[in-house]
Amino acid sequence: MKKQWFFFVSTALSLMVSAQISDELSKKVALPPVQEFHGKSLELMTGENDPWITPSEKTDLTDTPSYDETVEFLNKLVSASDSLEMVSLGKSREGRDFWMVIASNDGYFTPEAIVNSGVPVLLAQAGIHSGEIDGKDAGLMLLRDMTVGKKKTELLDDAVFLFIPILSVDGHERRSEFNRINQRGPIQMGWRTNAGNLNLNRDYTKADTEGIRAVLKCLHTYRPSLYFDIHVTDGIDYQYDVTLGANGINGFSPAVGAYFQDHFLPSITKALQSWGHIPGPLIFAKDNRDMSKGIVGWFSSPRFSNGYGDLVHVPTILVENHSLKPYKQRVLGTYVLLEESIRLLKKQGAVLKEAIEKDRSMRVPRIAAKRVVRDETHELEFLGVESESYQSVITGQEEVRWLGKPITLRIPYIERDKPEDFVQKPKAFWVPAGWPDIIARLKLHGVEMEVLKTEKTETLTFLKFGEPEFDKKMYEGHLRVKSDFVEFRHQKRFMSGGVRIPLDQPLGDLIMVLLDPRFSDSFFQWGFFNQIFQRTEYTEAYAIAPYAEKMLKNPLIMKAFEKKLENDENFRKNRRARLYWFYEKTPYYDQEWKVYPIGREE
């Protein structure tokens, strides 16, 4: 009762203090100093008398429109142009559509027409974290200029632009000027998670959210040549305003990684610089308070967009605009990125297509279960911002204060893409009909499978798990789990509706990552099979004790029992453990307890 009383009192006090602080600080947080932006891309904004001025331009690119205002502007734009259509990819938990605009001067508006056309296709997605909404307002401006604005209509000749303005649509409407305390605009920002408090950018493999299911549908039906996932950073201060990254040449799509490294990133860097922006690589500091320790190259796991794109051979760039740059600068940088990427795809589309096909046709016998830091490191010229340390009375430690003055540093760049713990691929996986949710999720990913029309018995390799290690906290709605295992051969009956999934297909690596329990993004580690650790049949002492006494006549069992008693004091004192030690060795025992139901065809 005392604990409950204390909880209510402390919560009430916290709410009161928060309200007082909001009033006292005039709703403002003092962010580090910022340099005013004077880039050439300011010319991209239209005048206030233009009838096609976007909602954000009306605020001088300081604020962003609501979901309804965004859809209203797009409907008006689509109605006025034969080069635009708008389709819904599905609905959110709160009933909002996930809208996608299709832009083409050649009438390519269906998935079939787009795929069969052979023209390059750019898919740009904004607002997977809906407070990070730069891409939406940049895309509205570009769509306007490529159509009714008649400034860049040639961009949509022999090319298709797919644009998802807001992915986390419900989170977008949890708008407030108090979201994202460390970001400089827009005034109203959306929330990081969806209506179910799930982070869409942790969902690409498990596919729990309606938003990511919509994206998977888009990726596997429209087959984009290039996919942008547009974000805004957290973290430290530096000069770069647009940062870009992908998994690279040591990933699952090495040919695409080489294209990014040798062609795309150098060209886009030069283009952004010509418009007055400062592009750079993704920045993940080893220590946010000490840049001399360097930055770490991030090899994305497939729960994230760029890791998933790498795994399924869809060229994917993670775009991270810098949170401490003004909203206007970030939106204009994104506009330039989108425009110049379409231009580049029109020039280099054949080169990229060749790389995609090379990766899709590649078949490797084993893949790495994890990535670690490379043995060697190199130095990087880093465009930083001057800082100073001070003793914080809040943390009791040294903290950093950014001063707004540009500096150039030489710091270590630590690559984390060295493959380790290789796992051999089987010929196929078999999934029983009793796990329809797993089969359905695999279909969402576009996996090819053979559905059993009649009952079939197969001898396959199965896994028997030991004691599970469950995470202590929920993560993205799941209780994640790991476990050691032993392999054994077993004959199993598969009913009609079960599936055989061959790995000799373009998504063979994805299938391995999802169905082999050793991978951190496997369905097993996400907790989709936690019920196999439940014991559902039991024994009673009156039944097993006499039976066990007969079992002791076997010298091997007698010897093992005596050894267990001698070496395990807890076992010796535990009546139930002793009974179950014998029960587990009988044919009455649950033969499927802790057994992974998915079989491997070697």
N, C-alpha and C positions, 0 to 999 in steps of 0.2 A: 504493500500500500504506500509506503514511504517513497519507493522508487517511482511509482506512478505519479504521486503528487509532485515530486521533484521534476519529473519530465514535463508536466503541464506548466509548472511555474517557470522553468527555464525557457520553454518554448515561447510563452507569452512575453517574457522579458526580452528575448531575442527579437521578436516581431516589433516590439515597442522601440527598441534601440535602432533597428533597421530603418523604421519610419523617421525617427529623429535625425539620423545620419543623412538620409536622402534629402531632407529639407535643408540641413545645415551646409551640405557641400554643393548645393545648387545643382544637383543632378550631374555633376561633372567629375571625372577622374583625370588627374594630371598625367597625361602620357608624355613620353620623351619628346624633346624638341624635334620639329620636322622642317625640312627645307621646302620652300615653295616650288611647285612644279611648273616649268616653262617649256615643256616639250612640244615638238611640232604636231603631235597628235591632238593638241587642243583644237586644231583646225577641223577635226572630225565632227565636232559638235555643231548642230544646226542652230539657226537663229530662232529667237522666241516667237517670231511671226510665222514660222513654218507650220502649216496645218498638220504636218506629220511629225512634229516634235514629240519625242517620247516622254512618258511621265517623269522619268528621272531627270531628263534634260531640263524640264520645267523648273526643277529645283537646283539647277546648275550642277547636276550630278553629286548632290549631297544626300539625297534620300532615294528610296526605292518604292515602287508601287505595291499595293496589296495583290493577292492572288486574283481577286475579281477584276481589279483595274488592269492587271497584266493581260488577263484573258480577253477583256474588252478591247484593249488596244490590238491584240493579235487578231481577233475576229474582224475588226475593222480593216486591218492590213490585208488579211487573206481575202476578204470580200473584194478588195480593190485591185488584186493582182492575180493574173492567170498563172503566175510562176509559183504560187504558194498554195499548199493545202495543210490542214491541221487535223491530226488524228489523235484519238485517245488510246493510250497503251494500257488502260485499266483504271481502277478507282482505288482511292486510299481508304483507310479505316473509317474516316469521317465523311466519305462519299464524294471527295473531290477527284476530278479527272487528272491523270498524268498526261498532260498535253505534249505532243511533239509536232513541230512545224517541219514540213518537207518543202524544200526550196529547189526548183529545177526549171530551167527555161525550155527543156526538151520534153516535158510532160511525163517524166518518170516519177510516178507517185505511189505505185504499189511495190511491195517487196519484190515481186517477180520481175517487174519492169526494171527496177533499180539494179537487181543482181544481174539480170540478163544483159543490161546495157553495157556493162564493162567499164563505165565511167568511174572516176574516183569519187568516193563518198566520205565526207567528214561528218562524224557524229560528235556534237558538243553538248555536254550535260552540265547544267548549273544547279546549284542549290541542293546537292546531296546532303550537305550541312547548310540549312537554309539561311543561317546568319551570314554565310559566306556567299553572297549572292551577286558578286561582280559580273559573272558570266551572263546572267539574265539581262541586265541593262545594256551590256555590250552587244549581246545578240539582237536585241530589239532595234538598236541603232543600225547594225549591219544589215538586218533584214529589210529595214526601211530603205537604206541606200542602194541595195541590190535590186529593189523593185520600184515602188512608187516614187522614191527619191531620184531615180534615174541617174545616179552617180557612178554605180559600179555594176550595171546589169550584166556585163560580159562575164562576171565571175560565175554566173550560173549556167553558162554555155558549157556543155560537155562535162558537167560536174553536178553533184547533188550535195546539199547541205541539210543535215538532219539536226534539229535543235530542240532540246528539252529545256525549257526556260526555268522550271522549278521541279526538282525531283521530290524533295521532302515537302510535299504540298501542305500537309497538316502542321508540320513544324514551322513552316513559313508563316502561317497565320497566328502562331503564338508570338506575335510581334511586340517588341518593346524597345524603348531607348536604353533599357538596362540589360540587354543581352550582350554577351561578349565584351567584357570589361576592358580587354586588352586590344581592341580593334578600333581603328579610326574611321568610323562611318561604315554604312549609311546611318542616318539618324534612327530609323526604325529597322531593327534586325530580327530575323526569325530565330528559332530555337534549334539546337544541335540535333535533337532526336525527333522521331515521329510521334504520333499520338499514343503509341504503345510504349514509349520511352526506349525504343530501340534505335541504335545508330546504324543507318543504312550503309555507311562505309566500313562496316565490319561484317557485312551480310552476304557477300558475293558467293561464297561456297554454300553456306547453310540455307540461304534463300528463304528466310522467315518472313520478310517484309514484302508488302504489296509493291512498294517502289522498286526494289531490286528485282522482283519477279518481272516487273514491266521492262526493266533494263535488259535482263537476260533474254526476254522475248525479242526485244529490239536487236540485240547483238546477233542472235542466231537466225533471224529472219531477214534483216536488211544487210547483213555482212559488211559493215563499214570498213573502208580502207584505213581509217585513222579515227581514234576515239579519244576525246579530251574529257577529263573529269576535273572541273574547275573549282578550286578551293581558295581559302585564305589561311595564312599560316598562324601558328602560335609562336611563342619563343622569344628570340633575341632581336636586337636592332642591327641593321646593316643597310647598305646602299641599294641592293637589288630590289626592284619592284615586282618583277615577274620571274619566278623560278620554275624550272621544268625538270622532270625526271622520269626515267623508265628503268626496268630491271637490267637492260643491257645485254652485252654479248655472252655473259655467263649464265643467262637465264634459260627458260624453256623455249624461247624463240630467238636463237642466236643470229639468224639472218636479219630479222627485223631489228634486233639490237645493233647490228653493224650498220644498217641503214640509218638509224637514229644518230649514231655516233659520227658517221662519215658524211651524211648528207643533210638530214633534217635539222638537227640542232645547230650546226654551223650557219646554215642559211637563215633560220628563224632568228638566231642571235643577231646576225647582221641586220636583218630587217627591223627588229625591235629597236636596235641602237639608232638606226637611221631616222626613226620617229621620235627620238629623245628619251627612250626608256633604257633601263639598265637590267638586262636579263642575266640570269645566273643559274647554277645548279640548285637542286633541292638542298636546303640548309638544315642539318640536324647536328647541333653542337654537342660535342662530347660532354662539355660542362658549360651550362649557360652563363656561369659567372666568370669563366676563364677561357677566352677564345684561343689562347696559346696552345691549349690541348687539342685543338683541331676540330674538324667536322667528320661525321661518320656517314659513309655512303649507305643508303637504305636499300636493302633487297626486300622488296615487298612480298609478303605472303599473299596467297590468293583470296583471303577474306577481304582484301582491299582491291580497288578497281584496277590499278596498274599491275598488281600481282596476278589478278585473274586474267587480264588481257594477255599477259605474257604466257600464261599457262594454256589458254585456248587459242593462241596465235591470232589475236586481234590487236594490231599495233595500238598501244595505249600510252598516253602521256598524262601524268599527274601534273596539273598546273596548280602552283601555290603562289598566289599573290601575297605581297608582304603586308601584314595586318597594320603596321604603323605608317604606311603611306596613305595619303588622302584617298577617299573613295573615288574622286574624279580621276586621279592618276591611275588607279587600279583598273577602273572600267575602261579607260582609253587604252591602256596596255593590253587588255584582253581583246578589245576590238581589233587592234593591230595584229595580235596573235591569230585570231580567227581569219581575218582577211588574208594575211600573208600565207597562212597554212593552206587555204583553198588555192591560192595562186601556185604555191609550191607543188601541191598534189597534181595540179593540171600539167605541170612540167615533168614531175618525177613519178607520176602514178604507175607507170609501167615498171620502174625499178622497184617500187615498194610492193607491187603485186607479185613480182617474181620472188621477192624475199618471203612474202606470206606463203606462197605455194611451196617454197623450199622447206619452210618450217612445218607446214601442215603434212608434208609427205615424209618428214623425218621420223624414223622409228628407232628408238634407243632401247637396249635390253634392260637398263636399270636407271633409276633416277635418285637424286639426293633427297634425303628426308629433312635436312637442315642446311643452313648456310652460316659460315663463321668468318671471322676476320682473316683477310689474306696475310700471308707471312711478310710481305713487303708493303711499305707505305711510300707515299711521295708527298711533296709539298705543293701547295696550291696558293696562288695569289688571291687573296680574299679582300673584297671591297667592304670593309667594315665601318663601324662608327665608334668614335672615341668614347671611352667609358671611364668611370672611376669607382673605386670600392669605398664603402662606408659601413660603419658598425650599426646594424639595425637594432633598435630597442624592441622591435616586434619579434624578430627571429632569434635575437641574441647572437647572430653570426654576421660575417661579412656578406653584404649584398652588393649588387651592381647598379650603378646609375648611368644611363646612356645620355651623352652630352650633345648629340646632334652634329658633331663635326666629322666629316668623312676622313677616313684613314685607310691606308693599304697595308695589309699584313701578309707575311708568309707563314702559313700554318700547315700542320699535317692534314692530309686527306686519307682517311682510313676506310678502305674498301671492305664491305662485309658481304661478299658474294662467293666466297670459296665453298664449293660443294663438299658435303660430308655425310657419312652414314648412308651409303647407297643401298637401295632396296631393289631386288630383282623383280621384274615384272612377270606375272603369270601369263598364260595364253588367254585366259578369260576369267571373269568372276560370275558366280551363280547366285542370284538373289531369290529367296523363296517368296511365294505369293503372299505369305503371311506378313510381309513387310511392305505394304503398298505405298506408305508414305515415302520410303526410301526410293522406290521405283519412280514415283511421281516427281520427286526432286531431281532425279537423274534425267528424266524427260525434260524438265525445265531447262536443264543445261544443254539440251540438244544432243545427248548421248545416244548413239545408235545401239540398239539391243534386239535380241531375238526373243520374242514372247512365246512361251511354251503353250501349245494348244492342247496338249495331252499330258498326262502324268508321265514323269520320267525319273529313273533312278540312276544316279551317278556316283562314282567313287572319286572324291575330291580331297584336297588338303583343307583342314579346318584349324582354328586356333582355340586353345583352351586357356582362358585368362587365370591369373592368380588373383591376389587381393587387389581390388581397385583403389586408386588414389584419387579421391574427389577433391576438387578445388574447395577451399574454405568459403569462398564468396561466389555469388552468382555473377556471370559475365554475359552480357547481351541476352538475358533471359534463359541462360543455360547453366547447368552445373557440369562443368567440364571434367573429364576423367582421363586417367592414364592407367595402364596396367601391363605388367609383364605377361608373357604367354609362352606356351609350348605348342608345337605343330603336331598334328596327327592325321592320318588318313582314315577316312570314314565314308561309308556308303549311305547316301541320303536320298530320300524320295522328295522330288519337287513336283508340286501340283500344277495344274494348268493355271496360267496367269503369272507364274514365276518367270524370271528372265535370265538368259545367258548374255553376258556383255563381253564381247571380244575386245581386246586391247589394240588390235591391229586396225586402228582408225585414227583420224586426226586428233580426236580428244582422248587418246589413250593415256596421256600423262595426267589429264584432269581426272579420269576414272580412277587411276592409281591413287592420287592424292585424296580423293573422296572416300574410297572403299578400303584402303589399307590402313589399319589402326595406328601404324607408326608415324603417320603424318599429322602435324598439329592442326590441320584444317580438315581432317577426316570426319565423316559423320560420326564415327565412334567417339573421337575425342570431344566433339561438340555435345555428346550426351544423348544421341538419338537411340543408343542401344543400352541405356542404363538399366532397363528392366531385366536384362539377362542376369544381373547380379542379385535379383530377388530369388529367395528360396521359397517355392510354392507348395511342396509336399514335405511331410514330416514323418517322424517315427515316434513310437512310445516305448518306454523301457520294457513293458511286459512283452512286447513283440520282439525287440531287437536283442535284449540281454540273453535269452536262451539260444537264440540263433547265433550270437557272437561266441557263446561258449563252445558251440560245435565248430565254429570257424577256427578256434584256437588249436584244434587238432592238426591243423596245417602248420608244419614246423616253420615255414617262412613267415606266416602271419604272427605266430607266437613270438618269434625272434624280433620282428619289427615292433610288436606291441611292448615287449619288455624293454627294448631300447628307448622307445618313446617315453615310457614311464620313468626310466632312469635319468634321461637327459632333459626332461621338460617338467619342471615342478608345477607350473600352472596347469598343464594337461593332467598331471597326476592328481591334482586336487579338484578338477572340474568334472563332475559326473556327466554333464551333457556332452562335453567335448569327447569323453571316452566312448560314450554310446555312439556319437556320430562318426567317430574314427572307424568303427566297424560298419556302420550304416553306409558310408561312402564306398565301401568295398563290396557291396551287395548289388545284385541286378535290380533291386527295388529303387535304388538311388536315381535321382534325376540326371540322366545322361546328357542333358542339354544345359545344365546349370553352368554359367560362366563360359559357355561355348558361343563363339561368334557365329551367327547363323549364315554368314556369307562364305561360300566355298571358293577355293582357288583351283582352277583347272591348269595344271602345270604344263 
